[in-house]
Amino acid sequence: RTGAEVEVVGGGDRGLDPVMYLPLKSVKVGALRMFLSIWTMAREDWKGSQGDDGTLVAATPDGAGGALIEIKDENQEGGAAIVVWRVEGGTLAYRLKESLLMHALLDELESIIKDDGIDKSNAIFQLREDNGIDEVRKSLPARPH
């Protein structure tokens, strides 16, 4: 399975539409959740929060839509992954914002992976496929570069 293919598990149980699936080899769920929680809250164009179940939510300030970010560990169905689900927002304007958020999220994840100061054995996550981020990027509309 590549990053462009989405297995509907987790958010799909909530009746949500899948937006992005990034398969991981391993993940330190708590550390990555904390990092992404800070990242979502620091975004000026999105409001970040954390759900009771540990998922992260990024919502537009105008209430047009939101995305649920789920971090799955190796023991969950489908294995370790970062999965993003569309909570609301079917308009074209929202989907453009959402796509730009996904590219920004991938940029952040890529900066973690490429940080030479972090020993790979201590990394908070490892990609299942070396080109996993690029594969996910190809599946998203509205490429910002």
NUSERO-60335 format. One record per atom (N, C-alpha, C): residue in one letter; x, y, z. Coordinates in nm, 4 decimals. Layout:
N
+------+----------+----------+----------+
: type :        x :        y :        z :
+------+----------+----------+----------+
:    A :        X :        Y :        Z :
...
+------+----------+----------+----------+
//
This chain:
145
+------+----------+----------+----------+
: type :        x :        y :        z :
+------+----------+----------+----------+
:    R :   0.0837 :  -0.1176 :   0.0000 :
:    R :   0.0000 :   0.0000 :   0.0000 :
:    R :   0.0884 :   0.1241 :   0.0000 :
:    T :   0.0538 :   0.2231 :  -0.0802 :
:    T :   0.1306 :   0.3473 :  -0.0829 :
:    T :   0.0560 :   0.4532 :  -0.0049 :
:    G :   0.1207 :   0.5670 :   0.0149 :
:    G :   0.0593 :   0.6768 :   0.0874 :
:    G :  -0.0632 :   0.7312 :   0.0178 :
:    A :  -0.0718 :   0.7113 :  -0.1132 :
:    A :  -0.1862 :   0.7641 :  -0.1874 :
:    A :  -0.3109 :   0.6790 :  -0.1668 :
:    E :  -0.2923 :   0.5574 :  -0.1175 :
:    E :  -0.4061 :   0.4690 :  -0.0941 :
:    E :  -0.4506 :   0.4824 :   0.0508 :
:    V :  -0.5780 :   0.4941 :   0.0714 :
:    V :  -0.6304 :   0.5156 :   0.2053 :
:    V :  -0.7145 :   0.3973 :   0.2476 :
:    E :  -0.6829 :   0.3426 :   0.3631 :
:    E :  -0.7655 :   0.2368 :   0.4205 :
:    E :  -0.8598 :   0.3026 :   0.5201 :
:    V :  -0.9868 :   0.2813 :   0.5017 :
:    V :  -1.0853 :   0.3482 :   0.5862 :
:    V :  -1.1011 :   0.2720 :   0.7174 :
:    V :  -1.0200 :   0.3090 :   0.8149 :
:    V :  -1.0227 :   0.2515 :   0.9494 :
:    V :  -1.0085 :   0.3685 :   1.0452 :
:    G :  -1.0758 :   0.3663 :   1.1561 :
:    G :  -1.0620 :   0.4740 :   1.2549 :
:    G :  -1.1625 :   0.5829 :   1.2300 :
:    G :  -1.1199 :   0.6908 :   1.1608 :
:    G :  -1.2102 :   0.8003 :   1.1308 :
:    G :  -1.3271 :   0.7532 :   1.0467 :
:    G :  -1.3039 :   0.6485 :   0.9662 :
:    G :  -1.4117 :   0.5920 :   0.8865 :
:    G :  -1.5226 :   0.5369 :   0.9726 :
:    D :  -1.4866 :   0.4916 :   1.0934 :
:    D :  -1.5873 :   0.4442 :   1.1889 :
:    D :  -1.6768 :   0.5592 :   1.2335 :
:    R :  -1.6273 :   0.6796 :   1.2191 :
:    R :  -1.7037 :   0.7983 :   1.2571 :
:    R :  -1.7828 :   0.8542 :   1.1380 :
:    G :  -1.7724 :   0.7913 :   1.0221 :
:    G :  -1.8417 :   0.8381 :   0.9033 :
:    G :  -1.7716 :   0.9553 :   0.8360 :
:    L :  -1.6405 :   0.9650 :   0.8512 :
:    L :  -1.5651 :   1.0755 :   0.7938 :
:    L :  -1.5011 :   1.0354 :   0.6618 :
:    D :  -1.4718 :   1.1348 :   0.5788 :
:    D :  -1.4041 :   1.1112 :   0.4512 :
:    D :  -1.2534 :   1.1156 :   0.4703 :
:    P :  -1.1795 :   1.0166 :   0.4175 :
:    P :  -1.0336 :   1.0182 :   0.4287 :
:    P :  -0.9735 :   1.1239 :   0.3362 :
:    V :  -0.8711 :   1.1925 :   0.3848 :
:    V :  -0.8024 :   1.2947 :   0.3071 :
:    V :  -0.6601 :   1.2509 :   0.2762 :
:    M :  -0.5925 :   1.1951 :   0.3763 :
:    M :  -0.4517 :   1.1616 :   0.3616 :
:    M :  -0.4176 :   1.0406 :   0.4474 :
:    Y :  -0.3332 :   0.9541 :   0.3942 :
:    Y :  -0.2860 :   0.8361 :   0.4670 :
:    Y :  -0.1356 :   0.8245 :   0.4442 :
:    L :  -0.0576 :   0.8311 :   0.5516 :
:    L :   0.0871 :   0.8171 :   0.5434 :
:    L :   0.1294 :   0.6973 :   0.6273 :
:    P :   0.1641 :   0.5856 :   0.5615 :
:    P :   0.2048 :   0.4662 :   0.6363 :
:    P :   0.3424 :   0.4845 :   0.7009 :
:    L :   0.3541 :   0.4375 :   0.8248 :
:    L :   0.4780 :   0.4491 :   0.8998 :
:    L :   0.5306 :   0.3117 :   0.9365 :
:    K :   0.6616 :   0.3034 :   0.9507 :
:    K :   0.7247 :   0.1798 :   0.9987 :
:    K :   0.7121 :   0.1733 :   1.1502 :
:    S :   0.7343 :   0.2884 :   1.2140 :
:    S :   0.7229 :   0.2967 :   1.3594 :
:    S :   0.6861 :   0.4392 :   1.3968 :
:    V :   0.6325 :   0.4542 :   1.5185 :
:    V :   0.5948 :   0.5879 :   1.5651 :
:    V :   0.5928 :   0.5900 :   1.7175 :
:    K :   0.6388 :   0.6997 :   1.7738 :
:    K :   0.6236 :   0.7277 :   1.9163 :
:    K :   0.5024 :   0.8190 :   1.9247 :
:    V :   0.3862 :   0.7588 :   1.9456 :
:    V :   0.2581 :   0.8276 :   1.9322 :
:    V :   0.2504 :   0.9526 :   2.0191 :
:    G :   0.2858 :   0.9412 :   2.1459 :
:    G :   0.2759 :   1.0553 :   2.2362 :
:    G :   0.3621 :   1.1723 :   2.1926 :
:    A :   0.4848 :   1.1441 :   2.1523 :
:    A :   0.5767 :   1.2505 :   2.1100 :
:    A :   0.5279 :   1.3174 :   1.9821 :
:    L :   0.4831 :   1.2369 :   1.8852 :
:    L :   0.4347 :   1.2946 :   1.7599 :
:    L :   0.3048 :   1.3714 :   1.7822 :
:    R :   0.2183 :   1.3196 :   1.8688 :
:    R :   0.0931 :   1.3904 :   1.9002 :
:    R :   0.1231 :   1.5267 :   1.9623 :
:    M :   0.2195 :   1.5308 :   2.0550 :
:    M :   0.2552 :   1.6579 :   2.1183 :
:    M :   0.3105 :   1.7560 :   2.0149 :
:    F :   0.3996 :   1.7083 :   1.9299 :
:    F :   0.4579 :   1.7933 :   1.8265 :
:    F :   0.3493 :   1.8479 :   1.7332 :
:    L :   0.2616 :   1.7593 :   1.6839 :
:    L :   0.1577 :   1.8033 :   1.5912 :
:    L :   0.0514 :   1.8882 :   1.6595 :
:    S :   0.0297 :   1.8652 :   1.7881 :
:    S :  -0.0638 :   1.9476 :   1.8632 :
:    S :  -0.0143 :   2.0916 :   1.8682 :
:    I :   0.1121 :   2.1086 :   1.8997 :
:    I :   0.1720 :   2.2423 :   1.9019 :
:    I :   0.1682 :   2.3022 :   1.7615 :
:    W :   0.1987 :   2.2217 :   1.6602 :
:    W :   0.1991 :   2.2694 :   1.5220 :
:    W :   0.0597 :   2.3173 :   1.4802 :
:    T :  -0.0444 :   2.2405 :   1.5109 :
:    T :  -0.1788 :   2.2824 :   1.4703 :
:    T :  -0.2232 :   2.4073 :   1.5458 :
:    M :  -0.1878 :   2.4174 :   1.6735 :
:    M :  -0.2280 :   2.5352 :   1.7513 :
:    M :  -0.1533 :   2.6606 :   1.7077 :
:    A :  -0.0343 :   2.6448 :   1.6521 :
:    A :   0.0454 :   2.7599 :   1.6092 :
:    A :   0.0032 :   2.8140 :   1.4726 :
:    R :  -0.0793 :   2.7416 :   1.4016 :
:    R :  -0.1236 :   2.7860 :   1.2688 :
:    R :  -0.2203 :   2.9036 :   1.2827 :
:    E :  -0.1940 :   3.0101 :   1.2122 :
:    E :  -0.2794 :   3.1279 :   1.2197 :
:    E :  -0.4112 :   3.1082 :   1.1454 :
:    D :  -0.4084 :   3.0278 :   1.0404 :
:    D :  -0.5263 :   3.0111 :   0.9563 :
:    D :  -0.6143 :   2.8924 :   0.9970 :
:    W :  -0.5769 :   2.8241 :   1.1057 :
:    W :  -0.6527 :   2.7092 :   1.1556 :
:    W :  -0.6555 :   2.7150 :   1.3079 :
:    K :  -0.7588 :   2.6607 :   1.3673 :
:    K :  -0.7660 :   2.6492 :   1.5130 :
:    K :  -0.7382 :   2.5034 :   1.5488 :
:    G :  -0.6394 :   2.4794 :   1.6311 :
:    G :  -0.6038 :   2.3438 :   1.6689 :
:    G :  -0.6564 :   2.3079 :   1.8062 :
:    S :  -0.6940 :   2.1818 :   1.8219 :
:    S :  -0.7375 :   2.1302 :   1.9510 :
:    S :  -0.7130 :   1.9806 :   1.9536 :
:    Q :  -0.7279 :   1.9218 :   2.0714 :
:    Q :  -0.7100 :   1.7780 :   2.0852 :
:    Q :  -0.8393 :   1.7172 :   2.1356 :
:    G :  -0.8816 :   1.6084 :   2.0708 :
:    G :  -1.0025 :   1.5384 :   2.1112 :
:    G :  -0.9799 :   1.4527 :   2.2340 :
:    D :  -1.0879 :   1.4105 :   2.2979 :
:    D :  -1.0788 :   1.3250 :   2.4164 :
:    D :  -1.0102 :   1.1921 :   2.3870 :
:    D :  -1.0181 :   1.1468 :   2.2621 :
:    D :  -0.9585 :   1.0184 :   2.2242 :
:    D :  -0.8139 :   1.0319 :   2.1779 :
:    G :  -0.7548 :   1.1528 :   2.1908 :
:    G :  -0.6160 :   1.1725 :   2.1521 :
:    G :  -0.5966 :   1.2180 :   2.0092 :
:    T :  -0.7038 :   1.2228 :   1.9312 :
:    T :  -0.6911 :   1.2726 :   1.7947 :
:    T :  -0.6750 :   1.4238 :   1.7996 :
:    L :  -0.6178 :   1.4781 :   1.6946 :
:    L :  -0.6003 :   1.6222 :   1.6835 :
:    L :  -0.7017 :   1.6750 :   1.5833 :
:    V :  -0.7509 :   1.7961 :   1.6097 :
:    V :  -0.8475 :   1.8571 :   1.5194 :
:    V :  -0.7944 :   1.9921 :   1.4766 :
:    A :  -0.7965 :   2.0178 :   1.3464 :
:    A :  -0.7639 :   2.1490 :   1.2911 :
:    A :  -0.8901 :   2.1980 :   1.2231 :
:    A :  -0.9396 :   2.3138 :   1.2639 :
:    A :  -1.0633 :   2.3678 :   1.2083 :
:    A :  -1.0392 :   2.5091 :   1.1573 :
:    T :  -1.1119 :   2.5462 :   1.0534 :
:    T :  -1.1011 :   2.6825 :   1.0032 :
:    T :  -1.1704 :   2.7759 :   1.1023 :
:    P :  -1.1166 :   2.8958 :   1.1222 :
:    P :  -1.1778 :   2.9893 :   1.2166 :
:    P :  -1.3220 :   3.0268 :   1.1807 :
:    D :  -1.3556 :   3.0218 :   1.0516 :
:    D :  -1.4908 :   3.0588 :   1.0097 :
:    D :  -1.5904 :   2.9431 :   1.0208 :
:    G :  -1.5426 :   2.8272 :   1.0657 :
:    G :  -1.6307 :   2.7118 :   1.0827 :
:    G :  -1.6678 :   2.6416 :   0.9539 :
:    A :  -1.5961 :   2.6726 :   0.8447 :
:    A :  -1.6282 :   2.6123 :   0.7152 :
:    A :  -1.5938 :   2.4641 :   0.7088 :
:    G :  -1.5025 :   2.4193 :   0.7942 :
:    G :  -1.4654 :   2.2788 :   0.7913 :
:    G :  -1.3519 :   2.2486 :   0.8861 :
:    G :  -1.3144 :   2.1227 :   0.8896 :
:    G :  -1.2064 :   2.0814 :   0.9772 :
:    G :  -1.1511 :   1.9471 :   0.9378 :
:    A :  -1.0363 :   1.9159 :   0.9946 :
:    A :  -0.9693 :   1.7893 :   0.9679 :
:    A :  -0.9320 :   1.7240 :   1.1001 :
:    L :  -0.9507 :   1.5945 :   1.1083 :
:    L :  -0.9147 :   1.5163 :   1.2254 :
:    L :  -0.7859 :   1.4419 :   1.1918 :
:    I :  -0.6827 :   1.4587 :   1.2720 :
:    I :  -0.5538 :   1.3938 :   1.2498 :
:    I :  -0.5410 :   1.2799 :   1.3497 :
:    E :  -0.5306 :   1.1596 :   1.2959 :
:    E :  -0.5217 :   1.0391 :   1.3792 :
:    E :  -0.3826 :   0.9787 :   1.3643 :
:    I :  -0.3177 :   0.9506 :   1.4771 :
:    I :  -0.1870 :   0.8853 :   1.4753 :
:    I :  -0.2078 :   0.7432 :   1.5255 :
:    K :  -0.1842 :   0.6476 :   1.4373 :
:    K :  -0.2054 :   0.5068 :   1.4705 :
:    K :  -0.0713 :   0.4410 :   1.5002 :
:    D :  -0.0681 :   0.3570 :   1.6040 :
:    D :   0.0562 :   0.2871 :   1.6341 :
:    D :   0.0604 :   0.1520 :   1.5643 :
:    E :   0.1717 :   0.0830 :   1.5833 :
:    E :   0.1959 :  -0.0434 :   1.5141 :
:    E :   0.0929 :  -0.1509 :   1.5485 :
:    N :   0.0304 :  -0.1407 :   1.6653 :
:    N :  -0.0625 :  -0.2437 :   1.7110 :
:    N :  -0.2058 :  -0.2239 :   1.6624 :
:    Q :  -0.2338 :  -0.1111 :   1.5990 :
:    Q :  -0.3685 :  -0.0872 :   1.5501 :
:    Q :  -0.3864 :  -0.1487 :   1.4114 :
:    E :  -0.5110 :  -0.1725 :   1.3757 :
:    E :  -0.5421 :  -0.2309 :   1.2458 :
:    E :  -0.4803 :  -0.1468 :   1.1350 :
:    G :  -0.4112 :  -0.2109 :   1.0430 :
:    G :  -0.3451 :  -0.1415 :   0.9335 :
:    G :  -0.2037 :  -0.0968 :   0.9657 :
:    G :  -0.1626 :  -0.1060 :   1.0921 :
:    G :  -0.0277 :  -0.0684 :   1.1319 :
:    G :  -0.0130 :   0.0805 :   1.1567 :
:    A :   0.1092 :   0.1205 :   1.1844 :
:    A :   0.1394 :   0.2600 :   1.2170 :
:    A :   0.1122 :   0.3491 :   1.0966 :
:    A :   0.0511 :   0.4646 :   1.1240 :
:    A :   0.0187 :   0.5574 :   1.0157 :
:    A :  -0.0268 :   0.6906 :   1.0728 :
:    I :  -0.0199 :   0.7918 :   0.9890 :
:    I :  -0.0846 :   0.9196 :   1.0158 :
:    I :  -0.1989 :   0.9274 :   0.9159 :
:    V :  -0.3196 :   0.9397 :   0.9678 :
:    V :  -0.4378 :   0.9440 :   0.8821 :
:    V :  -0.5108 :   1.0754 :   0.9104 :
:    V :  -0.5497 :   1.1438 :   0.8052 :
:    V :  -0.6257 :   1.2677 :   0.8204 :
:    V :  -0.7631 :   1.2470 :   0.7588 :
:    W :  -0.8648 :   1.2865 :   0.8342 :
:    W :  -1.0048 :   1.2698 :   0.7936 :
:    W :  -1.0717 :   1.4063 :   0.7816 :
:    R :  -1.1586 :   1.4229 :   0.6837 :
:    R :  -1.2353 :   1.5462 :   0.6686 :
:    R :  -1.3546 :   1.5400 :   0.7621 :
:    V :  -1.3622 :   1.6350 :   0.8549 :
:    V :  -1.4722 :   1.6398 :   0.9500 :
:    V :  -1.5925 :   1.7075 :   0.8862 :
:    E :  -1.5691 :   1.8181 :   0.8226 :
:    E :  -1.6733 :   1.8946 :   0.7546 :
:    E :  -1.6065 :   1.9669 :   0.6394 :
:    G :  -1.6841 :   2.0320 :   0.5587 :
:    G :  -1.6258 :   2.1180 :   0.4571 :
:    G :  -1.6255 :   2.0568 :   0.3196 :
:    G :  -1.7330 :   2.0739 :   0.2509 :
:    G :  -1.7408 :   2.0205 :   0.1160 :
:    G :  -1.7210 :   2.1257 :   0.0089 :
:    T :  -1.7044 :   2.2520 :   0.0488 :
:    T :  -1.6921 :   2.3566 :  -0.0524 :
:    T :  -1.5543 :   2.3530 :  -0.1168 :
:    L :  -1.5473 :   2.4050 :  -0.2362 :
:    L :  -1.4207 :   2.4103 :  -0.3086 :
:    L :  -1.3196 :   2.4975 :  -0.2336 :
:    A :  -1.3650 :   2.6093 :  -0.1792 :
:    A :  -1.2755 :   2.6983 :  -0.1043 :
:    A :  -1.2168 :   2.6261 :   0.0169 :
:    Y :  -1.3010 :   2.5502 :   0.0885 :
:    Y :  -1.2502 :   2.4761 :   0.2042 :
:    Y :  -1.1488 :   2.3713 :   0.1602 :
:    R :  -1.1803 :   2.2986 :   0.0544 :
:    R :  -1.0900 :   2.1905 :   0.0108 :
:    R :  -0.9540 :   2.2444 :  -0.0332 :
:    L :  -0.9524 :   2.3651 :  -0.0886 :
:    L :  -0.8256 :   2.4281 :  -0.1235 :
:    L :  -0.7458 :   2.4560 :   0.0036 :
:    K :  -0.8101 :   2.5139 :   0.1058 :
:    K :  -0.7440 :   2.5399 :   0.2337 :
:    K :  -0.6933 :   2.4099 :   0.2957 :
:    E :  -0.7765 :   2.3072 :   0.2882 :
:    E :  -0.7410 :   2.1775 :   0.3452 :
:    E :  -0.6181 :   2.1199 :   0.2752 :
:    S :  -0.6151 :   2.1291 :   0.1436 :
:    S :  -0.5021 :   2.0771 :   0.0685 :
:    S :  -0.3736 :   2.1504 :   0.1045 :
:    L :  -0.3816 :   2.2811 :   0.1198 :
:    L :  -0.2642 :   2.3586 :   0.1599 :
:    L :  -0.2186 :   2.3204 :   0.3005 :
:    L :  -0.3145 :   2.2923 :   0.3893 :
:    L :  -0.2802 :   2.2449 :   0.5241 :
:    L :  -0.2091 :   2.1101 :   0.5163 :
:    M :  -0.2565 :   2.0195 :   0.4308 :
:    M :  -0.1939 :   1.8880 :   0.4185 :
:    M :  -0.0509 :   1.9015 :   0.3670 :
:    H :  -0.0286 :   1.9896 :   0.2698 :
:    H :   0.1072 :   2.0116 :   0.2200 :
:    H :   0.1961 :   2.0702 :   0.3299 :
:    A :   0.1423 :   2.1614 :   0.4098 :
:    A :   0.2193 :   2.2187 :   0.5209 :
:    A :   0.2514 :   2.1112 :   0.6249 :
:    L :   0.1555 :   2.0222 :   0.6516 :
:    L :   0.1779 :   1.9110 :   0.7439 :
:    L :   0.2886 :   1.8201 :   0.6908 :
:    L :   0.2832 :   1.7882 :   0.5641 :
:    L :   0.3870 :   1.7039 :   0.5041 :
:    L :   0.5230 :   1.7730 :   0.5092 :
:    D :   0.5266 :   1.9052 :   0.4889 :
:    D :   0.6526 :   1.9797 :   0.5008 :
:    D :   0.7111 :   1.9644 :   0.6416 :
:    E :   0.6257 :   1.9757 :   0.7434 :
:    E :   0.6712 :   1.9606 :   0.8829 :
:    E :   0.7248 :   1.8200 :   0.9073 :
:    L :   0.6496 :   1.7205 :   0.8624 :
:    L :   0.6926 :   1.5817 :   0.8816 :
:    L :   0.8242 :   1.5554 :   0.8087 :
:    E :   0.8370 :   1.6118 :   0.6900 :
:    E :   0.9595 :   1.5954 :   0.6127 :
:    E :   1.0786 :   1.6606 :   0.6837 :
:    S :   1.0565 :   1.7752 :   0.7474 :
:    S :   1.1662 :   1.8406 :   0.8195 :
:    S :   1.2131 :   1.7555 :   0.9378 :
:    I :   1.1208 :   1.6826 :   0.9998 :
:    I :   1.1585 :   1.5931 :   1.1096 :
:    I :   1.2421 :   1.4776 :   1.0554 :
:    I :   1.1944 :   1.4171 :   0.9473 :
:    I :   1.2634 :   1.3021 :   0.8876 :
:    I :   1.4041 :   1.3390 :   0.8409 :
:    K :   1.4189 :   1.4588 :   0.7852 :
:    K :   1.5470 :   1.4995 :   0.7266 :
:    K :   1.6403 :   1.5674 :   0.8260 :
:    D :   1.6018 :   1.5770 :   0.9527 :
:    D :   1.6858 :   1.6410 :   1.0545 :
:    D :   1.8039 :   1.5497 :   1.0863 :
:    D :   1.9216 :   1.5900 :   1.0414 :
:    D :   2.0417 :   1.5087 :   1.0624 :
:    D :   2.0850 :   1.5043 :   1.2081 :
:    G :   2.0323 :   1.5951 :   1.2906 :
:    G :   2.0670 :   1.5974 :   1.4314 :
:    G :   1.9958 :   1.4912 :   1.5134 :
:    I :   1.9013 :   1.4209 :   1.4509 :
:    I :   1.8256 :   1.3175 :   1.5215 :
:    I :   1.8700 :   1.1803 :   1.4724 :
:    D :   1.9186 :   1.0989 :   1.5630 :
:    D :   1.9570 :   0.9622 :   1.5287 :
:    D :   1.8311 :   0.8849 :   1.4876 :
:    K :   1.8379 :   0.8114 :   1.3804 :
:    K :   1.7203 :   0.7396 :   1.3272 :
:    K :   1.6572 :   0.6476 :   1.4310 :
:    S :   1.7385 :   0.5914 :   1.5206 :
:    S :   1.6831 :   0.5022 :   1.6223 :
:    S :   1.6030 :   0.5783 :   1.7275 :
:    N :   1.6224 :   0.7099 :   1.7367 :
:    N :   1.5495 :   0.7924 :   1.8322 :
:    N :   1.4408 :   0.8777 :   1.7671 :
:    A :   1.4217 :   0.8618 :   1.6370 :
:    A :   1.3233 :   0.9433 :   1.5646 :
:    A :   1.1828 :   0.9154 :   1.6175 :
:    I :   1.0976 :   1.0194 :   1.6184 :
:    I :   0.9619 :   0.9987 :   1.6700 :
:    I :   0.8761 :   0.9195 :   1.5720 :
:    F :   0.9193 :   0.9109 :   1.4474 :
:    F :   0.8533 :   0.8216 :   1.3529 :
:    F :   0.9495 :   0.7876 :   1.2401 :
:    Q :   0.9220 :   0.6755 :   1.1747 :
:    Q :   0.9958 :   0.6351 :   1.0552 :
:    Q :   0.8945 :   0.5993 :   0.9486 :
:    L :   0.9225 :   0.6413 :   0.8274 :
:    L :   0.8332 :   0.6107 :   0.7159 :
:    L :   0.8419 :   0.4636 :   0.6792 :
:    R :   0.7304 :   0.4064 :   0.6386 :
:    R :   0.7309 :   0.2689 :   0.5913 :
:    R :   0.8037 :   0.2602 :   0.4572 :
:    E :   0.7831 :   0.3613 :   0.3727 :
:    E :   0.8492 :   0.3709 :   0.2423 :
:    E :   0.9305 :   0.5000 :   0.2419 :
:    D :   1.0532 :   0.4959 :   0.1908 :
:    D :   1.1375 :   0.6157 :   0.1890 :
:    D :   1.0712 :   0.7326 :   0.1158 :
:    N :   0.9943 :   0.7021 :   0.0117 :
:    N :   0.9296 :   0.8068 :  -0.0679 :
:    N :   0.7833 :   0.8281 :  -0.0257 :
:    G :   0.7483 :   0.7862 :   0.0950 :
:    G :   0.6098 :   0.7928 :   0.1412 :
:    G :   0.5499 :   0.9326 :   0.1370 :
:    I :   0.6261 :   1.0320 :   0.1796 :
:    I :   0.5756 :   1.1693 :   0.1805 :
:    I :   0.5515 :   1.2177 :   0.0379 :
:    D :   0.6438 :   1.1872 :  -0.0525 :
:    D :   0.6266 :   1.2268 :  -0.1928 :
:    D :   0.5038 :   1.1607 :  -0.2538 :
:    E :   0.4801 :   1.0349 :  -0.2202 :
:    E :   0.3628 :   0.9636 :  -0.2731 :
:    E :   0.2324 :   1.0275 :  -0.2247 :
:    V :   0.2285 :   1.0642 :  -0.0976 :
:    V :   0.1088 :   1.1295 :  -0.0444 :
:    V :   0.0903 :   1.2650 :  -0.1117 :
:    R :   0.1973 :   1.3381 :  -0.1275 :
:    R :   0.1921 :   1.4701 :  -0.1900 :
:    R :   0.1304 :   1.4626 :  -0.3303 :
:    K :   0.1672 :   1.3584 :  -0.4047 :
:    K :   0.1142 :   1.3409 :  -0.5413 :
:    K :  -0.0379 :   1.3230 :  -0.5424 :
:    S :  -0.0922 :   1.2718 :  -0.4336 :
:    S :  -0.2364 :   1.2439 :  -0.4294 :
:    S :  -0.3183 :   1.3668 :  -0.3900 :
:    L :  -0.2501 :   1.4727 :  -0.3459 :
:    L :  -0.3208 :   1.5931 :  -0.2987 :
:    L :  -0.3339 :   1.6958 :  -0.4102 :
:    P :  -0.4468 :   1.7634 :  -0.4151 :
:    P :  -0.4609 :   1.8737 :  -0.5113 :
:    P :  -0.3904 :   1.9995 :  -0.4588 :
:    A :  -0.3873 :   2.1028 :  -0.5385 :
:    A :  -0.3387 :   2.2356 :  -0.4986 :
:    A :  -0.1972 :   2.2322 :  -0.4447 :
:    R :  -0.1059 :   2.1886 :  -0.5266 :
:    R :   0.0342 :   2.1888 :  -0.4851 :
:    R :   0.0837 :   2.3329 :  -0.4738 :
:    P :   0.1376 :   2.3727 :  -0.3575 :
:    P :   0.1750 :   2.5113 :  -0.3360 :
:    P :   0.3045 :   2.5544 :  -0.4039 :
:    H :   0.3876 :   2.4633 :  -0.4508 :
:    H :   0.5188 :   2.4995 :  -0.5064 :
:    H :   0.5149 :   2.5103 :  -0.6556 :
+------+----------+----------+----------+
//
